[in-house]
Amino acid sequence: MSALCRPLLLGFVLLTGSGSLVVAQFPMPLGHQETDTKSAEIRELVSKYCRLDYEGARLDASGWTKVEPLVSWRTNPDYTHIDVIARYTVDAEPASNHGKYAVTVHYRLLGSYAVDMGYSREAPGSVQDVDYTVTGTNGEWRISDADNNVPHPSRAAMLKWLNDKLSATQDESAKTLYKDALRQLEAQPASPFAK
């Protein structure tokens, strides 16, 4: 390359490089940006709720204060059943329906605990799909409904809850249920895929 061409080539590279920087500074209309932001906010809300539930917030009265700002109901719903899970996944795209959004969460079940019956294991690989409805309330998104509103804690959170209940009760039949549930859950692998 000749000595004359080098400065011209360098000038061209610098001009096109800085020209692309100028173009990059101006936002390009994306069309679905507002919808994408709304979808991300809604998914984040449901994910946060599921994380708190997984950590056992719905099992403990003090944990409810963390959950309450995410939902439209003001008290923790009564439950006589608890679904113990290994993990969960939240669908990426909420479905819109007349200003409300449905978000499906897929729970990998380990077992369930019924207050009057005790603990029972689920078949390995069992999945439970729960649809959460999210609605705009006073400019904020909140979960307004769920087709299955029982707690979905992790194995660790459920073991803690069972131990706390066992320590607090004097009822012999309740103690038997708690001890049996602890024995079964401690023996069960934390992963639904373990044999």
DOSELO-562788 format. One record per residue: y, z, x of N, C-alpha, C in turn. Coordinates in Angstrom, 1 decimal, always signed. Layout:
// residues N
Y,Z,X,Y,Z,X,Y,Z,X $
...
//
This chain:
// residues 195
-1.2,+0.0,+0.9,+0.0,+0.0,+0.0,+1.2,+0.0,+0.9 $
+2.2,-0.8,+0.5,+3.4,-0.9,+1.4,+4.3,+0.3,+1.2 $
+5.1,+0.5,+2.2,+6.0,+1.6,+2.2,+7.0,+1.6,+1.0 $
+7.3,+0.4,+0.5,+8.2,+0.2,-0.6,+7.5,+0.6,-1.9 $
+6.2,+0.4,-2.0,+5.5,+0.6,-3.3,+5.3,+2.1,-3.4 $
+5.1,+2.9,-2.4,+4.8,+4.3,-2.5,+5.9,+5.1,-3.2 $
+7.2,+4.9,-2.9,+8.2,+5.6,-3.6,+8.3,+5.2,-5.1 $
+8.0,+3.9,-5.4,+8.0,+3.5,-6.7,+6.9,+4.1,-7.5 $
+5.7,+4.1,-6.9,+4.5,+4.7,-7.6,+4.7,+6.2,-7.8 $
+5.3,+6.9,-6.8,+5.6,+8.3,-7.0,+6.6,+8.6,-8.1 $
+7.6,+7.8,-8.1,+8.6,+7.9,-9.2,+8.0,+7.6,-10.6 $
+7.1,+6.7,-10.7,+6.5,+6.4,-11.9,+5.6,+7.5,-12.4 $
+4.8,+8.1,-11.5,+4.0,+9.3,-11.8,+4.8,+10.5,-12.2 $
+5.9,+10.7,-11.5,+6.8,+11.8,-11.9,+7.4,+11.6,-13.3 $
+7.9,+10.3,-13.5,+8.5,+10.0,-14.8,+7.5,+10.2,-16.0 $
+6.3,+9.6,-15.8,+5.3,+9.7,-16.9,+4.8,+11.1,-17.0 $
+4.7,+11.9,-16.0,+4.3,+13.3,-16.0,+5.3,+14.1,-16.8 $
+6.6,+14.0,-16.4,+7.6,+14.7,-17.1,+7.8,+14.2,-18.5 $
+7.6,+12.9,-18.7,+7.7,+12.4,-20.1,+6.7,+13.0,-21.0 $
+5.5,+13.2,-20.5,+4.4,+13.8,-21.3,+4.8,+15.3,-21.6 $
+5.5,+15.9,-20.7,+5.9,+17.3,-20.9,+6.9,+17.4,-22.0 $
+7.8,+16.4,-22.1,+8.8,+16.4,-23.1,+8.1,+16.2,-24.5 $
+7.2,+15.3,-24.6,+6.4,+15.0,-25.8,+5.7,+16.2,-26.2 $
+5.1,+17.0,-25.3,+4.3,+18.1,-25.6,+5.2,+19.3,-26.1 $
+6.4,+19.2,-25.9,+7.3,+20.3,-26.4,+7.6,+20.2,-27.9 $
+7.4,+19.0,-28.4,+7.7,+18.8,-29.9,+6.5,+18.9,-30.7 $
+6.4,+19.8,-31.7,+5.2,+20.0,-32.4,+4.9,+18.7,-33.3 $
+3.6,+18.4,-33.3,+3.1,+17.3,-34.1,+2.6,+17.9,-35.5 $
+3.0,+17.2,-36.5,+2.5,+17.7,-37.8,+1.0,+17.6,-37.9 $
+0.3,+18.7,-38.3,-1.1,+18.7,-38.3,-1.7,+18.6,-39.8 $
-0.8,+18.7,-40.8,-1.3,+18.5,-42.1,-2.0,+19.7,-42.7 $
-3.0,+20.2,-42.1,-3.8,+21.3,-42.6,-3.6,+22.6,-41.9 $
-2.5,+22.7,-41.1,-2.2,+23.8,-40.3,-2.1,+25.1,-41.2 $
-1.3,+25.0,-42.3,-1.1,+26.1,-43.2,-2.5,+26.6,-43.8 $
-3.3,+25.6,-44.2,-4.6,+25.9,-44.8,-5.5,+26.6,-43.7 $
-5.4,+26.0,-42.5,-6.2,+26.6,-41.4,-5.8,+28.0,-41.1 $
-4.5,+28.3,-41.1,-4.0,+29.6,-40.9,-4.5,+30.6,-42.0 $
-4.4,+30.2,-43.2,-4.8,+31.0,-44.4,-6.3,+31.2,-44.3 $
-7.1,+30.2,-44.0,-8.6,+30.4,-43.8,-8.9,+31.4,-42.7 $
-8.2,+31.3,-41.6,-8.4,+32.2,-40.5,-8.1,+33.6,-40.9 $
-7.0,+33.8,-41.6,-6.6,+35.2,-42.0,-7.6,+35.8,-43.0 $
-8.1,+35.0,-43.9,-9.1,+35.4,-44.9,-10.4,+35.8,-44.2 $
-10.8,+34.9,-43.3,-12.1,+35.2,-42.5,-11.9,+36.4,-41.7 $
-10.8,+36.6,-41.0,-10.5,+37.8,-40.2,-10.6,+39.0,-41.1 $
-10.0,+39.0,-42.3,-10.0,+40.2,-43.2,-11.5,+40.5,-43.5 $
-12.3,+39.6,-43.9,-13.7,+39.9,-44.2,-14.5,+40.3,-43.0 $
-14.2,+39.7,-41.9,-14.9,+40.2,-40.6,-14.5,+41.6,-40.3 $
-13.3,+42.0,-40.4,-12.9,+43.3,-40.1,-13.5,+44.3,-41.1 $
-13.6,+44.0,-42.4,-14.3,+44.8,-43.4,-15.8,+45.0,-43.0 $
-16.4,+43.9,-42.6,-17.8,+43.9,-42.3,-18.1,+44.8,-41.0 $
-17.2,+44.7,-40.0,-17.3,+45.4,-38.8,-17.2,+46.9,-39.1 $
-16.2,+47.3,-39.9,-16.1,+48.7,-40.3,-17.3,+49.2,-41.1 $
-17.8,+48.4,-42.0,-19.0,+48.8,-42.8,-20.2,+48.9,-41.8 $
-20.3,+48.0,-40.9,-21.4,+48.0,-39.9,-21.4,+49.3,-39.1 $
-20.2,+49.7,-38.8,-20.0,+51.0,-38.0,-20.2,+52.2,-38.8 $
-20.4,+52.1,-40.1,-20.6,+53.3,-41.0,-19.4,+53.8,-41.7 $
-18.3,+53.1,-41.7,-17.1,+53.7,-42.3,-17.3,+54.0,-43.8 $
-18.1,+53.2,-44.5,-18.3,+53.5,-45.9,-19.2,+54.6,-46.2 $
-20.0,+55.1,-45.2,-20.9,+56.2,-45.3,-20.2,+57.6,-45.2 $
-19.0,+57.5,-44.6,-18.3,+58.7,-44.2,-16.9,+58.7,-45.0 $
-16.6,+59.8,-45.6,-15.3,+59.9,-46.4,-14.1,+59.7,-45.5 $
-14.2,+60.1,-44.2,-13.0,+59.9,-43.4,-12.9,+58.4,-42.9 $
-14.0,+57.7,-43.0,-14.0,+56.3,-42.6,-13.3,+55.4,-43.7 $
-13.3,+55.9,-44.9,-12.7,+55.1,-46.0,-11.3,+54.8,-45.8 $
-10.5,+55.6,-45.1,-9.1,+55.3,-44.9,-8.9,+54.1,-44.0 $
-9.9,+53.7,-43.2,-9.8,+52.4,-42.5,-10.2,+51.2,-43.3 $
-11.0,+51.4,-44.3,-11.5,+50.3,-45.2,-10.5,+50.1,-46.3 $
-9.9,+51.1,-46.8,-9.0,+51.0,-48.0,-7.9,+49.9,-47.9 $
-7.2,+49.7,-46.8,-6.2,+48.7,-46.7,-6.7,+47.3,-46.8 $
-8.0,+47.1,-46.7,-8.6,+45.8,-46.7,-9.1,+45.3,-48.1 $
-9.2,+46.3,-49.1,-9.8,+46.0,-50.4,-8.8,+46.4,-51.5 $
-9.0,+45.9,-52.7,-8.1,+46.1,-53.8,-8.5,+47.4,-54.6 $
-9.7,+47.9,-54.4,-10.1,+49.1,-55.1,-9.7,+50.3,-54.2 $
-9.3,+51.4,-54.9,-8.7,+52.6,-54.2,-9.7,+53.7,-53.8 $
-10.9,+53.6,-54.3,-11.9,+54.6,-53.8,-13.2,+53.9,-53.4 $
-13.9,+54.5,-52.6,-15.2,+54.0,-52.1,-16.1,+54.0,-53.3 $
-16.6,+52.8,-53.7,-17.5,+52.7,-54.9,-18.8,+53.6,-54.7 $
-19.2,+54.3,-55.7,-20.4,+55.1,-55.7,-21.6,+54.2,-55.4 $
-22.5,+54.7,-54.6,-23.7,+53.9,-54.3,-24.9,+54.8,-54.3 $
-26.0,+54.3,-54.7,-27.3,+55.0,-54.6,-28.3,+54.3,-53.7 $
-27.8,+53.2,-53.1,-28.6,+52.3,-52.3,-27.8,+51.9,-51.0 $
-28.4,+51.8,-49.9,-27.8,+51.4,-48.6,-28.7,+50.4,-48.0 $
-28.1,+49.2,-47.6,-28.8,+48.2,-46.9,-28.5,+48.3,-45.4 $
-29.6,+48.6,-44.6,-29.4,+48.8,-43.2,-29.6,+47.4,-42.5 $
-28.7,+47.0,-41.6,-28.7,+45.7,-41.1,-28.8,+45.7,-39.5 $
-29.3,+44.6,-39.0,-29.3,+44.4,-37.6,-28.0,+43.7,-37.1 $
-27.6,+42.8,-37.9,-26.3,+42.0,-37.6,-25.9,+41.3,-38.8 $
-24.7,+40.6,-38.7,-24.2,+39.8,-39.8,-23.4,+38.7,-39.2 $
-23.3,+37.6,-40.0,-22.4,+36.5,-39.6,-21.5,+36.2,-40.8 $
-20.3,+35.8,-40.6,-19.3,+35.5,-41.6,-19.1,+34.0,-41.6 $
-19.3,+33.3,-42.7,-19.0,+31.9,-42.8,-17.6,+31.5,-42.3 $
-17.5,+30.4,-41.6,-16.3,+30.0,-41.0,-15.2,+29.5,-42.0 $
-15.7,+28.9,-43.0,-14.7,+28.3,-44.0,-14.8,+28.9,-45.4 $
-13.8,+29.7,-45.8,-13.8,+30.2,-47.1,-13.6,+29.1,-48.2 $
-14.3,+29.3,-49.3,-14.2,+28.3,-50.4,-13.0,+28.7,-51.3 $
-12.1,+27.8,-51.6,-11.0,+28.1,-52.5,-11.3,+27.8,-53.9 $
-10.8,+28.7,-54.8,-11.0,+28.5,-56.3,-9.9,+29.2,-57.0 $
-8.9,+28.4,-57.4,-7.8,+28.8,-58.2,-7.0,+30.0,-57.6 $
-6.7,+29.9,-56.3,-5.9,+30.9,-55.6,-6.8,+32.1,-55.1 $
-8.1,+32.1,-55.4,-9.0,+33.1,-54.8,-9.9,+32.3,-53.8 $
-10.4,+33.1,-52.9,-11.3,+32.5,-51.8,-12.6,+33.3,-51.8 $
-13.7,+32.6,-51.6,-15.0,+33.2,-51.5,-15.5,+33.0,-50.1 $
-15.9,+34.1,-49.5,-16.4,+34.1,-48.1,-17.8,+34.7,-48.2 $
-18.8,+33.9,-47.7,-20.2,+34.4,-47.7,-20.5,+35.0,-46.3 $
-21.1,+36.2,-46.4,-21.6,+36.9,-45.2,-23.1,+37.0,-45.3 $
-23.7,+36.6,-44.2,-25.2,+36.6,-44.1,-25.6,+37.9,-43.3 $
-26.3,+38.8,-43.9,-26.8,+40.0,-43.3,-28.3,+39.9,-42.9 $
-28.6,+40.2,-41.7,-30.0,+40.3,-41.2,-30.4,+41.8,-41.6 $
-31.3,+41.9,-42.5,-31.7,+43.2,-43.0,-32.8,+43.8,-42.1 $
-32.7,+45.1,-41.9,-33.8,+45.9,-41.3,-34.6,+46.6,-42.4 $
-33.8,+47.2,-43.4,-34.4,+47.9,-44.5,-33.4,+48.4,-45.4 $
-33.9,+49.2,-46.4,-32.9,+49.7,-47.4,-33.3,+51.2,-47.7 $
-32.3,+51.9,-48.0,-32.4,+53.3,-48.3,-31.9,+53.6,-49.7 $
-32.9,+54.1,-50.6,-32.5,+54.4,-52.0,-32.5,+56.0,-52.0 $
-31.4,+56.5,-52.6,-31.2,+58.0,-52.6,-32.4,+58.7,-53.2 $
-33.0,+58.1,-54.2,-34.1,+58.8,-54.9,-35.5,+58.4,-54.3 $
-35.6,+57.4,-53.5,-36.9,+56.9,-53.0,-37.0,+57.0,-51.5 $
-36.0,+57.0,-50.8,-36.1,+57.0,-49.3,-35.9,+55.6,-48.7 $
-36.4,+55.5,-47.5,-36.3,+54.3,-46.7,-37.5,+53.3,-46.9 $
-37.2,+52.0,-46.9,-38.3,+51.0,-46.9,-37.8,+49.9,-46.0 $
-38.8,+49.4,-45.2,-38.5,+48.3,-44.3,-38.5,+47.0,-45.1 $
-37.7,+46.0,-44.5,-37.7,+44.7,-45.0,-38.6,+43.8,-44.2 $
-39.0,+42.7,-44.7,-39.9,+41.8,-43.9,-39.0,+41.3,-42.7 $
-39.6,+41.1,-41.6,-38.9,+40.6,-40.4,-38.2,+39.3,-40.7 $
-36.9,+39.2,-40.3,-36.1,+38.0,-40.5,-35.5,+37.9,-41.9 $
-35.6,+39.0,-42.7,-35.0,+38.9,-44.1,-33.5,+38.8,-44.0 $
-32.9,+37.9,-44.8,-31.5,+37.6,-44.8,-31.0,+37.9,-46.2 $
-29.9,+38.5,-46.3,-29.2,+38.8,-47.6,-27.8,+38.1,-47.5 $
-27.5,+37.2,-48.5,-26.2,+36.6,-48.5,-25.4,+37.3,-49.6 $
-24.2,+37.7,-49.2,-23.2,+38.4,-50.1,-21.9,+37.6,-50.1 $
-21.5,+37.3,-51.3,-20.2,+36.6,-51.5,-19.1,+37.6,-51.7 $
-18.0,+37.6,-50.9,-16.8,+38.4,-51.1,-15.7,+37.5,-51.6 $
-15.0,+38.0,-52.6,-13.8,+37.3,-53.2,-12.6,+37.9,-52.6 $
-11.7,+37.1,-52.1,-10.5,+37.5,-51.4,-9.3,+36.9,-52.3 $
-8.4,+37.8,-52.6,-7.2,+37.5,-53.5,-5.9,+37.9,-52.8 $
-4.9,+37.1,-53.1,-3.6,+37.5,-52.6,-3.0,+38.6,-53.5 $
-2.5,+39.7,-52.9,-1.9,+40.8,-53.7,-0.7,+41.2,-53.0 $
+0.5,+41.0,-53.7,+1.8,+41.4,-53.1,+2.0,+40.8,-51.7 $
+1.6,+39.6,-51.6,+1.8,+38.9,-50.3,+0.8,+39.2,-49.2 $
-0.2,+40.0,-49.5,-1.3,+40.4,-48.6,-2.6,+40.0,-49.2 $
-3.5,+39.6,-48.3,-4.9,+39.3,-48.7,-5.7,+40.6,-48.7 $
-6.5,+40.7,-49.8,-7.4,+41.8,-50.0,-8.7,+41.3,-50.6 $
-9.8,+42.0,-50.2,-11.1,+41.8,-50.8,-11.0,+42.4,-52.2 $
-11.2,+41.5,-53.2,-11.1,+42.0,-54.6,-12.4,+42.2,-55.3 $
-13.5,+41.6,-54.7,-14.8,+41.8,-55.4,-15.9,+41.4,-54.4 $
-17.1,+41.9,-54.7,-18.3,+41.5,-53.9,-19.5,+41.5,-54.8 $
-20.4,+40.5,-54.6,-21.5,+40.5,-55.5,-22.6,+41.5,-55.2 $
-22.4,+42.2,-54.1,-23.3,+43.3,-53.7,-22.4,+44.3,-52.9 $
-22.0,+45.3,-53.5,-21.0,+46.2,-52.9,-21.6,+47.5,-52.4 $
-22.9,+47.4,-51.9,-23.5,+48.6,-51.3,-23.1,+48.6,-49.8 $
-23.1,+49.8,-49.1,-22.8,+49.8,-47.7,-23.9,+49.0,-46.9 $
-23.4,+48.4,-45.8,-24.3,+47.6,-44.9,-24.1,+48.2,-43.5 $
-24.6,+49.4,-43.2,-24.4,+49.9,-41.8,-25.4,+49.4,-40.9 $
-25.1,+49.6,-39.6,-26.1,+49.3,-38.5,-27.2,+50.4,-38.5 $
-28.2,+50.1,-37.7,-29.3,+51.1,-37.5,-28.7,+52.4,-36.9 $
-27.8,+52.3,-35.9,-27.2,+53.5,-35.3,-26.4,+54.3,-36.3 $
-25.6,+53.6,-37.1,-24.7,+54.3,-38.0,-25.6,+55.0,-39.1 $
-26.7,+54.4,-39.5,-27.6,+54.9,-40.5,-28.3,+56.1,-40.0 $
-28.8,+56.1,-38.7,-29.4,+57.2,-38.1,-28.5,+58.4,-38.0 $
-27.3,+58.2,-37.7,-26.3,+59.3,-37.6,-26.1,+59.9,-39.0 $
-25.9,+59.0,-40.0,-25.8,+59.5,-41.4,-27.0,+60.3,-41.9 $
-28.2,+59.8,-41.6,-29.4,+60.6,-42.0,-29.4,+61.9,-41.3 $
-29.1,+62.0,-40.0,-29.1,+63.3,-39.3,-28.1,+64.2,-39.8 $
-26.9,+63.7,-40.2,-25.9,+64.5,-40.8,-26.3,+65.1,-42.1 $
-26.9,+64.2,-42.9,-27.4,+64.7,-44.3,-28.5,+65.7,-44.1 $
-29.4,+65.5,-43.2,-30.5,+66.4,-42.9,-30.0,+67.8,-42.5 $
-29.0,+67.8,-41.7,-28.4,+69.1,-41.2,-27.7,+69.8,-42.3 $
-27.1,+69.1,-43.3,-26.3,+69.7,-44.3,-27.0,+70.1,-45.6 $
-28.2,+69.6,-45.8,-28.9,+70.0,-47.0,-29.9,+71.2,-46.9 $
-30.0,+71.8,-48.0,-31.0,+72.9,-48.2,-32.1,+72.5,-49.1 $
-32.0,+71.4,-49.7,-33.0,+70.9,-50.7,-34.2,+70.3,-49.9 $
-35.4,+70.9,-50.2,-36.6,+70.5,-49.5,-37.0,+69.1,-49.8 $
-36.9,+68.6,-51.0,-37.2,+67.2,-51.3,-36.3,+66.2,-50.6 $
-35.0,+66.6,-50.5,-34.1,+65.7,-49.8,-34.4,+65.7,-48.3 $
-34.7,+66.9,-47.8,-35.1,+67.0,-46.4,-36.2,+66.1,-46.0 $
-37.2,+66.1,-46.9,-38.4,+65.2,-46.7,-38.0,+63.8,-46.7 $
-37.2,+63.3,-47.6,-36.7,+61.9,-47.7,-36.0,+61.6,-46.4 $
-35.1,+62.5,-46.0,-34.3,+62.2,-44.7,-35.2,+62.1,-43.5 $
-36.1,+63.1,-43.4,-37.0,+63.1,-42.2,-37.9,+61.8,-42.2 $
-38.4,+61.5,-43.3,-39.3,+60.3,-43.4,-38.4,+59.0,-43.0 $
-37.2,+58.9,-43.6,-36.4,+57.8,-43.3,-36.0,+57.7,-41.8 $
-35.7,+58.9,-41.2,-35.4,+59.0,-39.7,-36.6,+58.5,-38.9 $
-37.8,+59.0,-39.3,-39.0,+58.6,-38.6,-39.2,+57.1,-38.6 $
-39.1,+56.5,-39.8,-39.4,+55.1,-40.0,-38.3,+54.2,-39.2 $
-37.1,+54.6,-39.4,-36.0,+53.9,-38.8,-36.0,+54.0,-37.2 $
-36.3,+55.2,-36.7,-36.4,+55.3,-35.3,-37.5,+54.5,-34.7 $
-38.6,+54.4,-35.4,-39.7,+53.6,-34.9,-39.5,+52.1,-35.1 $
-38.6,+51.7,-35.9,-38.3,+50.3,-36.1,-37.4,+49.7,-35.1 $
-37.7,+48.5,-34.5,-36.9,+47.9,-33.5,-35.5,+47.6,-34.1 $
-34.5,+47.6,-33.3,-33.1,+47.4,-33.8,-32.9,+45.9,-34.1 $
-33.7,+45.0,-33.6,-33.6,+43.6,-33.9,-34.7,+43.2,-34.9 $
-34.3,+42.4,-35.9,-35.2,+41.9,-36.9,-36.2,+41.0,-36.3 $
-36.0,+40.5,-35.1,-36.9,+39.5,-34.5,-38.0,+40.1,-33.6 $
-37.8,+41.4,-33.3,-38.8,+42.1,-32.5,-40.1,+42.3,-33.2 $
-41.2,+42.2,-32.5,-42.5,+42.4,-33.2,-43.0,+43.8,-33.1 $
//
